[in-house]
């Protein structure tokens, strides 16, 4: 099993003709097969770590589980790999008796690929059918200064990115007693959707749904899938460092979510549900 990071020798070439060999650190990437009640449902490439949370977060996004209590047991069921070592690349989720298993015809690509060929209306309607919390009705507001601080707080906690420069991050910020926001959970992964699944799986286990009054900050762009997963978790605001897609904005608007893009610490764009952002007057 590859660790979260892996060391590798590289040859560095410079424009001035310099040639230097040195060690480099790469982000780990391995396939993870997710099984439900022993039946394979999905295979995704991910950075090893927090696999159980990722599996449950994924299943929440697919409408298979709605609470942690829907899960009877989670374990690695792959046995011994070809190298004689235990293989941690298959996770099996046993559902509690009475919780319906996934539809046998469920095709994972419907949600994961931005080029899946499904029209926007069909995609949004599918999310509406999958969700158990309905449209987001959350009157929580956040100060602009709080939101502008989120990318910096996320970046400060990205230990794997510091070593590799090759992973995405997602962080869930929760309200504090004094009206602030604090980082409750951060996850990094080679896949931006995996990072969000890991956060949502953690939240399902530790907090419960829906995640009212929270903000999820992501390190890259805001795709349809990231909005979908956040909406299904009842998160009222998603903030991204880069741009959203048009379908992501459509889904956010339809679902009552505030969608923020290009949050670079000094300015941001609010694409939907602007009423949740408070702009304070600046003295002087």
C-alpha positions in Angstrom: 0.0 0.0 0.0 1.3 3.4 -0.9 1.4 5.8 2.0 -0.2 9.3 1.9 3.1 10.5 0.3 5.9 8.7 -1.5 9.6 9.7 -2.0 11.0 9.5 -5.5 14.3 10.5 -7.2 13.8 13.1 -9.9 16.1 14.9 -12.4 15.7 18.6 -12.3 16.6 20.4 -15.5 17.1 24.2 -15.6 17.0 26.7 -18.5 20.6 27.6 -17.8 21.7 24.0 -18.5 21.8 22.8 -15.0 21.1 19.1 -14.3 20.6 18.0 -10.7 19.2 14.8 -9.2 17.3 15.2 -6.0 14.5 13.5 -4.0 11.0 14.6 -4.4 7.8 13.9 -2.5 4.7 12.8 -4.4 1.1 12.5 -3.3 0.0 8.9 -2.9 -2.6 7.7 -5.4 -4.3 4.2 -5.4 -7.6 2.8 -6.5 -10.3 2.3 -3.8 -13.1 -0.1 -4.5 -16.3 0.6 -2.4 -18.5 -2.4 -1.8 -21.9 -2.4 -0.2 -23.0 -5.6 1.5 -20.2 -7.4 -0.4 -21.3 -6.1 -3.9 -19.0 -3.7 -5.8 -20.4 -0.3 -6.3 -17.6 2.0 -7.3 -13.9 2.3 -7.9 -12.2 5.6 -7.6 -8.6 6.8 -7.5 -7.8 8.4 -4.1 -5.0 9.3 -1.7 -5.0 6.6 1.0 -6.3 7.6 4.4 -9.7 8.2 6.0 -11.0 5.6 3.7 -14.0 4.7 5.9 -15.2 8.3 6.0 -14.7 8.6 2.3 -16.8 5.5 1.6 -19.6 6.6 3.8 -19.5 10.2 2.5 -19.7 8.8 -1.0 -22.7 6.6 -0.1 -24.4 9.7 1.5 -24.0 11.5 -1.8 -25.6 8.7 -3.6 -28.6 8.6 -1.3 -27.6 5.1 0.1 -27.2 6.3 3.7 -28.6 9.3 5.5 -27.1 8.8 9.0 -24.2 7.0 10.5 -26.7 4.6 12.2 -27.5 3.2 8.7 -24.0 1.6 8.8 -23.7 -1.8 10.6 -19.9 -2.3 10.0 -17.1 -1.0 7.8 -13.9 -3.0 7.1 -11.2 -3.8 4.6 -12.3 -7.0 2.8 -9.6 -7.4 0.1 -7.3 -9.9 2.0 -3.7 -10.3 0.9 -2.3 -8.6 -2.2 0.2 -10.1 -4.8 3.1 -8.8 -2.7 2.0 -10.8 0.3 1.0 -7.7 2.2 -2.5 -6.8 3.3 -4.3 -4.8 0.7 -6.2 -1.8 2.0 -7.8 -0.9 -1.4 -11.2 -2.5 -0.9 -13.7 -1.1 1.6 -16.9 -3.0 2.4 -19.8 -1.2 4.0 -22.4 -3.4 5.6 -25.8 -1.7 6.0 -28.1 -2.1 8.9 -30.9 -4.6 8.3 -33.8 -2.8 6.7 -31.7 -0.1 5.0 -32.2 -0.6 1.2 -29.0 -1.4 -0.7 -28.1 0.7 -3.8 -30.1 0.3 -6.9 -28.4 -2.4 -9.0 -28.6 -0.1 -12.0 -26.8 2.8 -10.3 -24.0 4.1 -12.6 -21.4 6.2 -10.8 -20.5 8.2 -13.9 -23.8 10.0 -13.9 -22.5 12.3 -11.2 -18.7 12.2 -11.3 -18.0 13.4 -14.8 -18.6 17.0 -16.0 -18.9 15.5 -19.5 -21.4 12.7 -18.6 -23.9 13.8 -21.2 -26.7 14.3 -18.8 -28.6 17.6 -19.3 -28.7 20.1 -16.5 -32.3 19.7 -15.7 -32.0 15.9 -15.4 -29.0 16.2 -13.2 -30.6 18.7 -10.8 -33.8 16.7 -10.6 -31.8 13.6 -9.8 -30.2 15.4 -6.9 -33.6 16.5 -5.7 -34.8 13.0 -5.7 -31.7 11.7 -3.8 -31.7 14.3 -1.0 -33.4 13.6 2.3 -33.2 17.2 3.7 -34.9 19.0 0.9 -34.0 22.6 -0.2 -31.6 24.4 2.1 -33.6 26.7 4.5 -30.9 28.3 6.6 -30.9 32.0 7.7 -27.4 31.9 9.0 -25.3 34.9 7.7 -21.5 35.3 7.5 -19.4 38.4 7.6 -17.4 39.1 4.4 -14.3 39.3 6.5 -14.9 35.8 7.9 -15.3 34.3 4.4 -12.2 36.0 3.0 -10.2 34.5 5.8 -11.2 30.9 5.0 -8.8 30.2 2.1 -5.8 31.2 4.2 -7.0 29.1 7.1 -7.4 26.1 4.8 -4.0 26.6 3.2 -2.3 26.8 6.6 -3.5 23.4 7.5 -2.6 21.6 4.2 0.3 19.5 5.4 0.2 17.1 2.4 0.1 19.9 -0.1 3.1 21.5 1.6 5.1 18.3 1.0 3.8 17.5 -2.5 2.0 20.4 -4.2 -0.3 17.7 -5.7 -3.5 17.4 -3.7 -6.8 19.2 -3.3 -8.3 20.2 0.1 -11.8 20.6 1.6 -12.4 22.0 5.0 -15.6 22.2 7.0 -16.0 25.4 9.1 -18.5 25.4 11.9 -19.8 28.3 14.0 -18.3 29.1 17.4 -20.1 30.5 20.5 -18.8 34.0 19.8 -20.1 34.1 16.3 -16.9 33.1 14.6 -16.0 30.2 12.3 -13.5 27.5 13.1 -12.0 24.7 11.0 -13.6 21.4 12.3 -12.3 19.0 9.7 -9.8 19.2 6.8 -9.1 16.5 4.3 -6.7 16.4 1.4 -6.8 14.1 -1.6 -5.7 13.8 -5.2 -9.4 14.0 -6.1 -11.4 17.1 -5.1 -14.6 15.0 -4.8 -12.8 12.5 -2.6 -11.7 15.3 -0.2 -15.3 16.5 0.1 -16.5 12.9 0.6 -14.0 12.4 3.4 -15.2 15.6 5.1 -18.8 14.7 4.8 -18.2 11.2 6.0 -16.5 12.6 9.1 -19.3 15.0 9.7 -21.9 12.2 9.3 -20.1 10.3 12.0 -19.2 13.2 14.4 -21.9 15.9 13.9 -24.9 14.5 12.0 -26.9 16.0 9.2 -28.0 18.5 8.0 -24.9 20.7 8.5 -26.7 23.9 9.2 -24.7 27.1 9.9 -21.6 25.7 8.3 -19.3 26.6 5.3 -17.3 24.2 3.2 -14.2 25.7 1.7 -12.4 24.0 -1.2 -9.0 24.6 -2.7 -9.9 24.4 -6.4 -13.0 25.1 -8.5 -16.6 24.5 -7.6 -17.9 21.7 -9.8 -21.5 20.4 -10.0 -20.5 17.4 -8.0 -19.0 19.3 -5.1 -22.2 21.4 -4.9 -24.3 18.3 -5.1 -22.5 16.6 -2.2 -22.7 19.8 -0.1 -26.3 20.3 -0.8 -27.2 16.8 0.1 -25.4 17.4 3.5 -27.4 20.5 4.1 -24.4 22.9 4.0 -25.7 26.4 3.3 -22.5 27.8 1.7 -19.7 26.5 -0.5 -16.7 28.7 -1.0 -14.1 27.9 -3.7 -10.7 29.5 -4.5 -11.4 29.2 -8.3 -14.5 29.4 -10.5 -17.8 27.5 -10.4 -19.3 25.8 -13.4 -22.6 27.0 -14.8 -24.4 23.7 -13.7 -22.9 24.1 -10.2 -24.4 27.6 -10.0 -27.8 26.3 -11.4 -27.9 23.6 -8.7 -26.9 26.0 -5.9 -29.6 28.5 -6.9 -32.3 25.7 -7.2 -31.2 24.3 -3.8 -31.0 27.5 -1.8 -27.2 27.3 -1.4 -24.9 30.3 -1.4 -22.1 29.6 -3.9 -18.9 31.6 -3.8 -16.0 31.5 -6.2 -12.7 33.2 -6.7 -12.2 33.6 -3.0 -8.6 34.7 -2.9 -8.6 36.4 0.5 -9.0 40.0 -0.7 -12.2 39.6 -2.8 -14.7 37.0 -3.8 -17.7 36.5 -6.2 -21.1 35.5 -4.8 -23.0 33.6 -7.5 -26.2 32.7 -5.6 -28.1 33.5 -2.4 -26.2 36.7 -1.6 -28.3 37.4 1.5 -26.1 35.1 3.6 -23.1 37.4 3.2 -22.8 40.5 5.4 -20.8 43.4 4.2 -19.7 45.5 7.1 -18.9 49.2 6.9 -15.2 50.0 7.2 -14.3 52.8 9.6 -12.2 55.7 8.4 
